[in-house]
Amino acid sequence: MNATNRRAKILQQSFGFAVFVLLTASVPVFAQHATLQLDPAQTAVKFTLGDVLHTVHGSFRLKRGALQLDESSEKLTGEIVVDAKSGDSGSKMRDGKMHREVLESEQYPEIKFRPDRVEGTVNPKGKSTVKVHGIFTIHGVEREIAVPAEADMEANHWTATLHFTLPYVKWGMKNPSALFLRVDDSVQIDIVAAGSLTQQ
């Protein structure tokens, strides 16, 4: 091989390597496994219940939560635990009735969600619209649910918002309606979750 051909081959190999580096750098890399820790201070669990006079707004406190995402298989495991006894709508009388007659929170002090998979693609950076599937436990009974979620992933932090309807009467809990107070049979749940993100 003469000098001219050798130089041409070297230039061709160098060009090919440069193209490979550019293509690789332009593809976002998501670690195969990611741990999403929930921070109770940054996570809000809110509920909305309608009645004939006005709409009741309230909240619960997160006790703990951690999730593990396998991006290659879309498998999502872990557990989110909410303190059922922390339910607060701003009225001691109304909340007492909710805890005694509806949630029976002394007997069932925790509300849990154990996800098993994500339906859709979680972008390694930025926002994603997915559906989270798993087992929801309230009032001592487990039920399978799929919840729409908006996720936003950053380098070491993540946030997600979820909204779903909980048909508590259909699920075996008591409707607290009284003679002059009629409330809906379903309650709207809104969750804003946030915490640290570790990729492996």
C-alpha positions in Angstrom: 0.0 0.0 0.0 1.5 3.3 -1.0 1.7 6.4 1.1 -1.3 8.0 -0.6 -3.6 5.0 0.0 -2.4 4.8 3.6 -3.3 8.4 4.3 -6.7 7.9 2.6 -7.4 4.9 4.8 -6.4 6.7 8.0 -8.6 9.7 7.1 -11.5 7.3 6.4 -11.1 5.6 9.7 -10.8 8.9 11.6 -13.9 10.2 9.9 -15.8 7.0 10.8 -14.7 7.3 14.4 -15.8 10.9 14.6 -19.2 10.1 13.2 -19.6 7.3 15.8 -18.7 9.7 18.6 -21.1 12.3 17.5 -24.0 9.8 17.1 -23.3 8.3 20.5 -23.2 11.7 22.2 -26.5 12.7 20.7 -28.4 9.7 22.1 -29.6 10.2 25.7 -28.4 7.5 27.9 -30.6 6.2 30.7 -29.0 3.8 33.2 -30.6 0.4 33.1 -31.8 0.8 36.7 -32.9 3.9 38.4 -33.9 4.5 42.1 -36.6 7.1 42.7 -36.7 8.1 46.3 -39.8 10.1 47.5 -39.2 13.0 49.8 -42.2 13.5 52.2 -41.4 17.2 52.4 -41.8 17.6 48.6 -44.7 15.2 48.1 -48.3 16.2 48.4 -51.3 13.9 48.5 -54.6 15.9 48.1 -58.2 14.8 47.9 -61.4 16.6 46.7 -64.9 15.5 47.6 -68.0 17.2 46.3 -71.2 17.7 48.3 -74.5 19.5 47.7 -73.3 22.7 49.5 -69.6 23.0 48.6 -66.5 21.1 47.7 -64.3 19.6 50.4 -60.6 19.8 50.0 -58.1 17.9 52.1 -54.7 16.2 52.3 -52.8 13.2 53.6 -49.1 12.9 54.5 -46.7 10.6 52.8 -45.0 8.2 55.3 -42.3 6.8 53.0 -41.7 5.8 49.4 -39.1 4.4 47.0 -39.3 3.1 43.5 -37.0 1.1 41.3 -37.3 1.5 37.5 -35.9 -1.0 35.0 -36.0 1.2 31.9 -35.2 -1.7 29.5 -38.2 -3.8 30.6 -40.5 -0.9 31.8 -40.7 -2.7 35.2 -41.4 -0.5 38.1 -41.3 -1.9 41.7 -41.3 -0.5 45.2 -43.9 1.0 47.5 -45.5 4.3 48.3 -47.1 4.5 51.8 -49.5 7.2 52.9 -50.5 7.8 56.6 -54.3 7.2 56.6 -54.6 8.7 60.0 -53.2 12.0 58.7 -56.3 12.8 56.6 -57.2 16.4 57.2 -60.0 18.5 55.6 -59.8 21.4 58.1 -62.9 20.3 60.1 -62.4 18.2 63.2 -66.0 17.0 63.2 -65.9 16.0 59.5 -62.4 14.5 59.8 -63.5 12.5 62.9 -66.4 11.0 60.9 -64.1 10.3 58.0 -61.6 8.4 60.2 -64.2 6.6 62.3 -66.8 5.6 59.7 -65.1 5.7 56.2 -61.4 5.0 56.4 -61.5 3.3 59.8 -58.0 4.5 60.1 -57.3 3.1 63.5 -57.8 -0.4 62.1 -56.3 0.4 58.6 -53.6 3.1 59.3 -51.8 2.9 56.0 -52.8 3.5 52.3 -50.3 1.8 49.9 -49.5 1.6 46.3 -47.2 -1.0 44.9 -46.5 -0.5 41.2 -45.4 -3.3 38.9 -44.9 -1.6 35.5 -45.0 1.5 33.5 -47.1 1.7 30.3 -45.3 4.0 28.0 -41.7 5.3 27.7 -40.0 7.2 30.5 -37.7 9.7 28.9 -34.2 9.8 30.6 -34.4 13.6 30.7 -37.4 15.9 30.5 -41.0 15.1 30.6 -43.0 11.9 29.9 -46.6 10.9 29.8 -47.1 7.4 31.0 -49.5 5.2 32.9 -48.4 3.5 36.1 -49.9 0.1 36.8 -50.0 -1.6 40.2 -51.8 -2.7 43.4 -53.6 -0.1 45.5 -54.4 -1.0 49.1 -57.0 1.0 51.1 -59.3 0.0 54.0 -57.5 -3.4 54.1 -58.4 -4.4 50.5 -56.1 -4.6 47.5 -57.2 -3.5 44.0 -55.5 -3.4 40.7 -55.3 0.1 39.1 -53.6 2.0 36.3 -53.0 5.7 37.0 -52.0 8.4 34.4 -48.8 10.2 35.3 -46.8 13.1 34.1 -43.1 12.6 35.0 -40.2 15.0 34.7 -36.7 13.5 35.1 -33.5 15.5 35.8 -29.9 14.5 36.5 -30.5 13.7 40.2 -34.1 14.8 40.8 -37.5 13.8 39.6 -41.1 14.9 39.9 -44.4 13.4 38.9 -48.1 14.4 39.0 -50.9 11.9 39.2 -54.7 12.2 39.2 -57.3 9.5 39.6 -60.8 8.9 40.9 -61.2 6.6 43.9 -64.7 5.1 44.0 -64.6 4.6 47.8 -68.3 3.5 48.1 -68.0 1.0 45.3 -64.8 -0.3 47.0 -66.7 -1.1 50.2 -66.4 2.0 52.3 -69.3 3.9 53.8 -70.7 7.1 52.4 -70.7 9.6 55.2 -73.8 11.5 54.0 -76.2 12.6 56.6 -79.8 13.9 56.4 -78.8 17.4 55.3 -75.4 16.6 53.8 -75.0 14.6 50.6 -71.5 13.8 49.4 -70.3 12.1 46.2 -69.6 8.3 46.1 -66.2 9.0 44.6 -63.2 11.2 45.7 -60.7 12.8 43.4 -57.0 12.2 44.3 -54.1 14.4 43.2 -50.5 13.5 43.9 -47.4 15.6 43.4 -44.4 13.4 44.1 -40.8 14.5 44.1 -37.4 13.3 45.3 -33.9 12.2 44.5 -33.0 10.1 41.4 -30.0 7.7 41.4 -29.1 5.9 38.2 -27.0 2.7 38.1 
